[in-house]
Structures are given as C-alpha cells and as structure tokens.
C-alpha cells in the first residue's frame, strides 16, 4: 500500500554515486559517501581548489520534472548576486568619498 520503492533500485543508485559526480566534470573526483537519506545523498569530493561536499538528489520517478525548482534557484541566486554587487559598489563609493 502507498508509495513503496524496491530496495534493489535504491541500492543501485547508491552504488552509482561516483557516476553522478562524474557528470560534474573531470575536475571533481568522488572520494566517499558521507551521508545517505532516501533520496538525498551526501558525498565528499576533491577538487583542485580543495574538498567539496555535494548533495545528490536521486529522483524517485524519472518523469519527475525539476524545472520549477531550477528556475527558483536561479532566480534566488541572481537576486542575491545583485544585492552583493550593490552592497559592494555602495561601500566602494562611500569609502572613496572625502
């Protein structure tokens, strides 16, 4: 009854975490898994600039669309980036004035 996922499907995705990380590019190297929930996995990776912690979301249904979440994340990112730029420009103008 209800939403039940077979254990073998989740085991296969857990074992394939290095392949999910490999999609990020050759600069990111999978080291080990440091956390595992049902759909959100946490892995420790290495990059030329240091270590990274990456969260991997395993979609329970391949048909599940994440486009609305992607748009929201991009929107929030650009708003925060714009605010940081405004604060930086404002502080530079204030310190440059006599």
N, C-alpha and C positions, 0 to 999 in steps of 0.2 A: 504494500500500500504506500502511496505517496511517491516522492521522488527518491529512488534508490539507484545508486551507481554501483556497478560491479567493482569489486576490489582489484581485479586484474587491470582494468582501464586506468585506475589511479596509480597503480604500481608502474605501469608502462610509462606514464607521463613523468613520474618522479625519477625514474631511471634516465629519462631523456633531458634532464635539466641542462646538461652541458651542450646539447644541440640547440636548445632555446637561446642560451647565452652566445653561442657561436654566431647566431644571426645578427648580433650587435657589431660584429667586425672582428678582424684579426687582432686588434689592439686589446681586446678584453679576453682574458683567459680564465676559464672556470677553475676554481680551486676545490670548494666543497660546499655542501648544503649545510646551512646553519639554522634552518627553521622550516617547518613543514605544517601547513594547515591543509584544509580540504582542497581549496582552490588557489591559495596564495602561498607560493614557495619563496623562501629567502635563501640566497646563495652569496657566498663570498667569492669575489673575483679579483684578479690582478690586472692592473693597467700600468702603462709605462710611468704614469704620474703617481702611482700608489695603489692602495687597495680600494675596492668598491664593494658596496652592499647593494645587491639588485633584487628587487621584488619581481617575481614572475607570476602572472595570473594565468591559470590554466582554465580556459573556457570549458564549462561543463557540456555545452552544446555547440558544435561547430557553426551552427546557424545563428548563434547569438551575435548581434551587432553591437560593437562598442563605439560606433561613430559619434554618438551624442556625448559620451564621456570624453572622447578625444577632443571634440570641439570645445567642450567646457574647460578642459585642462589647458588647451592652447590659449583660450581667451583669458583665463586667470593668469597664465604665465606672462602674456603680453601686457596685461594691466599692471602687474607687479613690476615688470621690467620698466615700463613707462614711469611708474611712481619713483623707482630708484633713480632713473635718469633725471627726473625733475628735481629730486632732492639733491642729487649731486650737482646739477647745474646751479641750483639756488644757492647751495653752500659755497660754490666757487665764486659766484657773483658777490656774495656777502663778504667773503674774506678778501676779495680783490678790491673792494671799495675802501676809500680812505676814512 
